[in-house]
């Protein structure tokens, strides 16, 4: 009980940071619809905001891991908040200047911040939970906070957009102001919070014959996280384009507000899934949990690809007034949205399996892990390119299916630690 009381505030702060990560990252999804219409760009280019945000992880992942070892969790998080505030401010200025390039620059800067924060919160929660099932449980609860913020963003921005054809970045300013306010508030609170620093390294002169890349399950795990983040982001992002595109251009012609509620429902289902994952995470192995949701996700994607879109079903959706209501949606869209239940627990499960047994290499491993989050900026544009090439949004989801199959392999086979002879103390 004493341990729980001592760690309650640090855990709460990590949960708060988890929400910040999602809120800022989630802005790129509805903003993709805005910039596509405002600047008259292709589906591929509309996803460059995601690309800029996530490709920053490729540059900042390892430096963030080094920062974690050199200056610890708290200082790394504070620097990340400053960088994040700057990135969102630049995105706001892009609306004032009406510049697509400035918007991408802001998304890129914000991506540096999200990478740094992710490097902090994941190993911190895993460590506070003692790794294993309990570590996974805390990450899932943190992920639930992440999903609450992700649920709000597309619904809020979709509501602010109004008419898609007339929407501009300025219409999303209230969401940007909220993001900057959150950054400022958490910076102040975090400055006064004491956080355990288990990975601060004081002696840098020692050479080590091993490292995180010496572990096969870690190497396969970082590929899995690359694929996962791309899948998680691409499913709702391309669905948003599909739903708002005019019927004559291969889309469904839905109003932005309706599409926003459906995408928001995807993220809300991620919240539900992570909440359930957190509640049962102490009893179910990460491998078992991952295997089940990946199998279900593969089924949902197959159904979305193969079923006709002229069949409408009534689906509960999360609306801008924080209420639920029924919306008529094409059957394939319903299955895409239901994937949120499956993607919900994948991040925590993959991270937990990938760093299991790494011991002293966990801090650097977390940095390398974050490098591969750039998959969230690569897979959505690739899927957008496929949609442009084939003029078929639904057919582009085959790339998502292939990614899910790889993750299923990792969960069931590739996650086994076959390098237990490597000293990690």
C-alpha positions as CSV (number, residue, x, y, z in Angstrom):
1,X,0.0,0.0,0.0
2,X,2.8,2.4,0.8
3,X,4.3,1.8,-2.6
4,X,1.0,2.6,-4.3
5,X,0.7,5.9,-2.3
6,X,4.2,6.9,-3.2
7,X,3.7,6.3,-6.9
8,X,0.1,7.6,-7.3
9,X,1.1,11.1,-8.3
10,X,3.8,10.1,-10.8
11,X,1.4,7.6,-12.3
12,X,-1.3,10.3,-12.6
13,X,1.2,12.6,-14.3
14,X,2.1,9.9,-16.8
15,X,-1.6,9.4,-17.5
16,X,-1.9,13.1,-18.2
17,X,1.0,13.1,-20.6
18,X,-0.4,10.1,-22.4
19,X,-3.5,12.2,-23.1
20,X,-1.4,15.1,-24.3
21,X,0.4,12.8,-26.8
22,X,-2.9,11.7,-28.3
23,X,-4.5,15.1,-28.4
24,X,-1.7,16.8,-30.4
25,X,-1.1,13.7,-32.6
26,X,-4.8,13.3,-33.3
27,X,-5.0,16.9,-34.7
28,X,-3.3,15.7,-37.9
29,X,-6.2,13.4,-38.8
30,X,-9.1,16.0,-39.2
31,X,-6.6,18.6,-40.3
32,X,-5.8,16.3,-43.2
33,X,-9.3,16.8,-44.5
34,X,-9.0,20.6,-44.0
35,X,-5.7,21.0,-45.8
36,X,-6.8,18.7,-48.7
37,X,-9.6,21.1,-49.5
38,X,-8.0,24.4,-48.5
39,X,-4.8,23.8,-50.5
40,X,-6.4,21.5,-53.1
41,X,-3.9,18.6,-52.6
42,X,-4.1,14.9,-53.3
43,X,-4.9,12.2,-50.8
44,X,-1.2,11.5,-50.6
45,X,-0.3,15.1,-49.7
46,X,-3.2,15.4,-47.3
47,X,-1.5,12.7,-45.2
48,X,1.8,14.6,-45.1
49,X,0.8,16.2,-41.7
50,X,0.8,12.7,-40.3
51,X,4.1,12.0,-42.1
52,X,5.7,15.1,-40.7
53,X,4.4,14.4,-37.2
54,X,5.6,10.8,-37.1
55,X,8.7,11.0,-39.2
56,X,10.1,13.2,-36.4
57,X,10.2,10.1,-34.3
58,X,12.9,8.7,-36.7
59,X,15.1,11.7,-35.9
60,X,14.3,12.1,-32.2
61,X,13.8,8.5,-30.9
62,X,17.4,7.7,-30.0
63,X,18.3,11.2,-28.8
64,X,15.2,11.0,-26.5
65,X,16.4,7.7,-25.1
66,X,19.8,9.3,-24.5
67,X,18.2,12.2,-22.8
68,X,16.2,9.8,-20.6
69,X,19.5,8.3,-19.4
70,X,21.4,11.6,-19.0
71,X,18.8,13.9,-17.4
72,X,15.9,11.6,-16.4
73,X,12.2,11.5,-16.8
74,X,11.2,14.8,-15.4
75,X,13.6,17.1,-17.3
76,X,13.0,15.1,-20.6
77,X,9.2,15.6,-20.2
78,X,9.6,19.3,-19.4
79,X,11.7,19.9,-22.5
80,X,9.2,17.9,-24.5
81,X,6.3,20.1,-23.3
82,X,8.2,23.2,-24.4
83,X,8.9,21.8,-27.9
84,X,5.2,20.6,-28.1
85,X,3.9,24.1,-27.3
86,X,6.2,25.5,-30.0
87,X,5.0,23.0,-32.6
88,X,1.3,23.8,-32.0
89,X,2.0,27.5,-32.0
90,X,3.6,27.1,-35.5
91,X,0.5,25.2,-36.7
92,X,-1.6,28.1,-35.5
93,X,0.6,30.6,-37.3
94,X,0.2,28.5,-40.5
95,X,-3.5,29.3,-40.4
96,X,-2.7,33.0,-40.1
97,X,-0.2,32.9,-42.9
98,X,-2.2,30.3,-44.9
99,X,0.9,28.2,-45.7
100,X,0.8,24.5,-46.2
101,X,4.6,24.4,-45.7
102,X,4.4,26.2,-42.3
103,X,1.6,23.7,-41.2
104,X,3.9,20.8,-42.0
105,X,6.7,22.4,-40.1
106,X,4.5,22.8,-37.0
107,X,3.4,19.1,-37.3
108,X,7.1,18.1,-37.6
109,X,8.1,20.1,-34.5
110,X,5.1,18.7,-32.5
111,X,6.3,15.2,-33.5
112,X,9.6,15.8,-31.8
113,X,7.7,16.5,-28.6
114,X,5.4,13.5,-28.9
115,X,8.4,11.3,-29.4
116,X,10.1,12.6,-26.3
117,X,6.9,12.2,-24.2
118,X,6.3,8.7,-25.5
119,X,9.9,7.8,-24.5
120,X,9.1,8.9,-21.0
121,X,5.7,7.6,-20.3
122,X,5.9,4.0,-21.6
123,X,9.0,2.8,-19.7
124,X,7.9,4.8,-16.7
125,X,4.5,3.1,-16.4
126,X,6.0,-0.3,-17.2
127,X,8.6,0.2,-14.5
128,X,6.1,1.5,-11.9
129,X,4.0,-1.6,-12.6
130,X,7.0,-3.9,-12.2
131,X,6.9,-5.1,-15.8
132,X,5.0,-8.2,-16.9
133,X,1.2,-8.2,-16.5
134,X,1.1,-5.3,-14.1
135,X,3.3,-3.1,-16.3
136,X,1.1,-3.9,-19.2
137,X,-2.0,-3.0,-17.1
138,X,-0.7,0.5,-16.3
139,X,0.2,1.1,-19.9
140,X,-3.3,0.1,-20.9
141,X,-4.9,2.5,-18.4
142,X,-2.5,5.2,-19.7
143,X,-3.7,4.3,-23.1
144,X,-7.3,4.8,-22.0
145,X,-6.5,8.4,-21.1
146,X,-4.8,8.6,-24.5
147,X,-7.9,7.4,-26.2
148,X,-10.2,9.9,-24.4
149,X,-8.2,12.8,-26.0
150,X,-8.1,11.0,-29.3
151,X,-11.9,10.7,-29.2
152,X,-12.4,14.4,-28.6
153,X,-10.1,15.7,-31.4
154,X,-11.8,14.5,-34.6
155,X,-15.3,15.2,-33.2
156,X,-14.3,18.7,-32.0
157,X,-12.5,19.7,-35.3
158,X,-15.2,18.0,-37.4
159,X,-17.8,20.2,-35.6
160,X,-15.6,23.3,-36.0
161,X,-15.1,22.6,-39.7
162,X,-18.7,22.9,-40.7
163,X,-18.7,22.8,-44.6
164,X,-15.7,20.8,-45.6
165,X,-15.3,22.7,-48.9
166,X,-15.0,26.0,-47.0
167,X,-13.0,24.9,-44.0
168,X,-9.6,26.4,-43.3
169,X,-6.9,25.8,-40.6
170,X,-8.3,28.9,-38.8
171,X,-11.5,27.0,-38.1
172,X,-9.5,24.5,-36.0
173,X,-7.9,27.3,-33.9
174,X,-10.0,26.5,-30.7
175,X,-8.5,23.0,-30.8
176,X,-5.0,24.4,-31.1
177,X,-5.6,26.8,-28.2
178,X,-6.8,23.9,-26.1
179,X,-3.6,22.0,-26.9
180,X,-1.4,25.0,-26.0
181,X,-3.3,25.5,-22.8
182,X,-2.8,21.8,-21.8
183,X,0.9,22.1,-22.5
184,X,1.2,25.2,-20.3
185,X,-0.8,23.8,-17.4
186,X,1.0,20.4,-17.3
187,X,4.4,22.1,-17.5
188,X,3.6,24.1,-14.4
189,X,2.2,21.1,-12.5
190,X,5.0,18.7,-13.6
191,X,7.6,21.3,-12.4
192,X,6.5,20.6,-8.8
193,X,6.0,16.8,-9.0
194,X,8.7,14.4,-7.8
195,X,9.2,11.5,-10.2
196,X,11.3,8.4,-9.7
197,X,14.4,8.3,-11.9
198,X,15.3,4.6,-12.3
199,X,17.3,4.9,-15.5
200,X,19.5,8.0,-15.0
201,X,23.0,6.8,-15.8
202,X,25.9,8.5,-13.9
203,X,28.8,6.5,-15.2
204,X,29.1,6.8,-19.0
205,X,32.6,5.4,-19.3
206,X,31.7,1.8,-19.3
207,X,31.6,-0.1,-22.6
208,X,28.9,-2.8,-23.0
209,X,29.2,-5.7,-25.4
210,X,25.5,-5.9,-25.7
211,X,22.5,-3.6,-26.3
212,X,18.8,-3.7,-27.0
213,X,19.5,-4.8,-30.6
214,X,21.2,-7.9,-29.3
215,X,17.7,-9.3,-28.5
216,X,15.8,-10.9,-31.4
217,X,12.4,-10.3,-29.8
218,X,13.2,-6.6,-29.5
219,X,14.2,-6.3,-33.1
220,X,11.1,-8.0,-34.3
221,X,9.1,-5.9,-31.8
222,X,10.2,-2.6,-33.2
223,X,9.1,-3.7,-36.7
224,X,5.8,-4.6,-35.1
225,X,5.4,-1.2,-33.6
226,X,6.3,0.5,-36.9
227,X,3.5,-1.4,-38.5
228,X,1.1,-1.0,-35.6
229,X,1.3,2.8,-35.4
230,X,0.8,3.0,-39.2
231,X,-2.2,0.8,-39.0
232,X,-3.7,2.6,-36.0
233,X,-3.4,6.0,-37.7
234,X,-4.2,4.9,-41.3
235,X,-7.5,3.1,-40.5
236,X,-9.4,6.3,-39.3
237,X,-7.4,8.8,-41.4
238,X,-8.1,7.2,-44.8
239,X,-11.7,6.4,-43.6
240,X,-12.2,10.1,-43.0
241,X,-11.1,10.9,-46.5
242,X,-13.3,8.1,-47.9
243,X,-16.3,9.3,-46.0
244,X,-16.0,13.0,-46.9
245,X,-14.9,12.5,-50.6
246,X,-17.8,13.3,-53.0
247,X,-19.6,10.2,-54.4
248,X,-18.6,11.0,-58.0
249,X,-14.9,10.8,-56.9
250,X,-15.2,7.4,-55.2
251,X,-16.2,8.6,-51.7
252,X,-19.3,8.5,-49.7
253,X,-20.1,12.2,-49.7
254,X,-20.8,12.4,-45.9
255,X,-20.7,15.8,-44.1
256,X,-17.5,16.5,-42.2
257,X,-19.4,16.6,-38.9
258,X,-20.8,13.1,-39.5
259,X,-17.4,11.7,-40.6
260,X,-15.9,13.3,-37.5
261,X,-18.4,11.6,-35.2
262,X,-17.5,8.2,-36.8
263,X,-13.8,8.8,-36.5
264,X,-14.3,10.0,-33.0
265,X,-16.2,6.7,-32.3
266,X,-13.2,4.8,-33.5
267,X,-11.0,6.5,-30.9
268,X,-13.7,6.1,-28.3
269,X,-13.8,2.4,-28.9
270,X,-10.0,2.5,-28.4
271,X,-10.7,4.0,-25.0
272,X,-13.2,1.3,-24.2
273,X,-10.8,-1.4,-25.3
274,X,-7.9,0.0,-23.3
275,X,-10.1,0.4,-20.2
276,X,-11.1,-3.3,-20.5
277,X,-7.4,-4.1,-21.2
278,X,-6.4,-2.3,-18.1
279,X,-9.0,-4.1,-15.9
280,X,-8.0,-7.6,-17.2
281,X,-4.4,-6.8,-17.9
282,X,-3.2,-8.1,-14.5
283,X,-4.8,-11.5,-15.3
284,X,-4.3,-12.0,-19.0
285,X,-0.9,-12.3,-20.7
286,X,0.1,-9.6,-23.2
287,X,0.7,-12.4,-25.8
288,X,-2.8,-13.8,-25.3
289,X,-4.5,-10.4,-25.4
290,X,-2.6,-9.4,-28.6
291,X,-3.3,-12.7,-30.4
292,X,-7.0,-12.3,-29.8
293,X,-7.4,-8.7,-30.9
294,X,-5.2,-9.1,-33.9
295,X,-7.2,-12.1,-35.1
296,X,-10.4,-10.1,-34.7
297,X,-8.9,-7.0,-36.5
298,X,-7.9,-9.2,-39.5
299,X,-11.5,-10.4,-39.7
300,X,-12.9,-6.8,-39.5
301,X,-10.6,-5.5,-42.2
302,X,-11.5,-8.5,-44.5
303,X,-15.2,-7.8,-44.0
304,X,-14.7,-4.1,-44.7
305,X,-12.9,-4.9,-48.0
306,X,-15.2,-7.6,-49.2
307,X,-18.7,-6.3,-48.2
308,X,-20.6,-3.9,-50.5
309,X,-21.0,-0.3,-49.3
310,X,-24.6,0.1,-50.3
311,X,-25.8,-1.8,-47.2
312,X,-26.6,0.7,-44.4
313,X,-26.7,-0.2,-40.7
314,X,-27.5,1.9,-37.6
315,X,-24.5,2.4,-35.5
316,X,-24.1,4.2,-32.1
317,X,-21.7,7.2,-32.6
318,X,-19.9,9.6,-30.2
319,X,-21.1,13.2,-31.0
320,X,-19.7,16.6,-30.5
321,X,-22.0,17.4,-27.5
322,X,-20.5,14.4,-25.6
323,X,-23.5,12.2,-26.2
324,X,-24.3,9.1,-28.2
325,X,-26.8,8.7,-31.1
326,X,-27.5,6.4,-34.0
327,X,-26.1,7.1,-37.4
328,X,-26.8,5.3,-40.7
329,X,-23.4,4.1,-42.0
330,X,-22.3,1.8,-44.8
331,X,-21.4,-1.7,-43.5
332,X,-17.7,-1.6,-44.5
333,X,-17.3,1.7,-42.5
334,X,-18.8,0.1,-39.4
335,X,-16.2,-2.6,-39.5
336,X,-13.4,-0.1,-40.0
337,X,-14.6,1.8,-37.0
338,X,-14.9,-1.3,-34.9
339,X,-11.2,-1.9,-35.4
340,X,-10.7,0.7,-32.7
341,X,-11.6,-2.0,-30.2
342,X,-8.7,-4.1,-31.5
343,X,-6.0,-1.5,-32.0
344,X,-6.7,-0.2,-28.5
345,X,-4.4,-2.7,-26.6
346,X,-1.8,-3.3,-29.3
347,X,0.6,-0.6,-28.3
348,X,0.9,-1.6,-24.7
349,X,1.1,-5.3,-25.5
350,X,3.8,-4.9,-28.2
351,X,5.9,-2.5,-26.0
352,X,5.6,-4.8,-23.0
353,X,6.7,-7.9,-25.0
354,X,9.4,-6.0,-26.8
355,X,11.2,-4.7,-23.7
356,X,10.5,-7.7,-21.5
357,X,13.8,-9.0,-20.1
358,X,15.9,-6.1,-21.3
359,X,16.7,-4.8,-17.8
360,X,19.3,-2.0,-17.9
361,X,18.9,-1.7,-21.7
362,X,15.3,-0.5,-21.3
363,X,16.0,3.2,-21.5
364,X,17.9,3.1,-24.8
365,X,15.4,0.4,-26.1
366,X,12.6,2.9,-25.4
367,X,14.4,5.5,-27.6
368,X,14.9,3.0,-30.4
369,X,11.2,1.9,-30.0
370,X,10.2,5.5,-30.5
371,X,12.2,5.8,-33.8
372,X,9.9,3.1,-35.3
373,X,6.8,5.1,-34.4
374,X,7.5,6.9,-37.7
375,X,5.4,4.1,-39.2
376,X,2.5,6.4,-38.4
377,X,3.8,8.9,-40.8
378,X,4.8,6.4,-43.6
379,X,1.9,3.9,-43.9
380,X,-1.0,6.4,-44.1
381,X,0.6,8.3,-47.1
382,X,1.4,5.0,-48.7
383,X,-2.2,3.9,-48.3
384,X,-3.3,7.3,-49.6
385,X,-1.1,6.8,-52.6
386,X,-2.6,3.4,-53.3
387,X,-6.1,5.0,-53.0
388,X,-5.0,7.7,-55.6
389,X,-3.5,5.0,-57.8
390,X,-6.5,2.7,-57.8
391,X,-9.2,5.3,-57.2
392,X,-10.5,2.8,-54.6
393,X,-10.3,3.7,-51.0
394,X,-11.5,0.3,-49.7
395,X,-9.0,-1.6,-51.8
396,X,-6.2,0.4,-50.2
397,X,-7.0,-1.4,-46.9
398,X,-5.2,-4.6,-48.1
399,X,-1.9,-2.9,-46.9
400,X,-3.6,-2.7,-43.4
401,X,-4.5,-6.4,-43.6
402,X,-0.9,-7.4,-44.4
403,X,0.4,-5.3,-41.5
404,X,-2.0,-7.0,-39.1
405,X,-0.9,-10.5,-40.2
406,X,2.7,-9.6,-39.4
407,X,1.8,-8.3,-35.9
408,X,-0.1,-11.6,-35.3
409,X,3.1,-13.5,-36.2
410,X,5.0,-11.3,-33.7
411,X,2.5,-11.8,-30.9
412,X,2.3,-15.6,-31.2
413,X,5.9,-16.5,-32.3
414,X,8.3,-13.6,-32.7
415,X,7.9,-12.1,-29.2
416,X,9.7,-15.1,-27.5
417,X,12.9,-14.0,-25.7
418,X,15.6,-16.4,-27.1
419,X,18.5,-14.3,-25.7
420,X,18.1,-15.0,-22.0
421,X,21.9,-15.6,-21.7
422,X,22.6,-11.9,-22.1
423,X,23.3,-10.2,-18.7
424,X,20.9,-7.3,-18.1
425,X,21.6,-6.3,-14.5
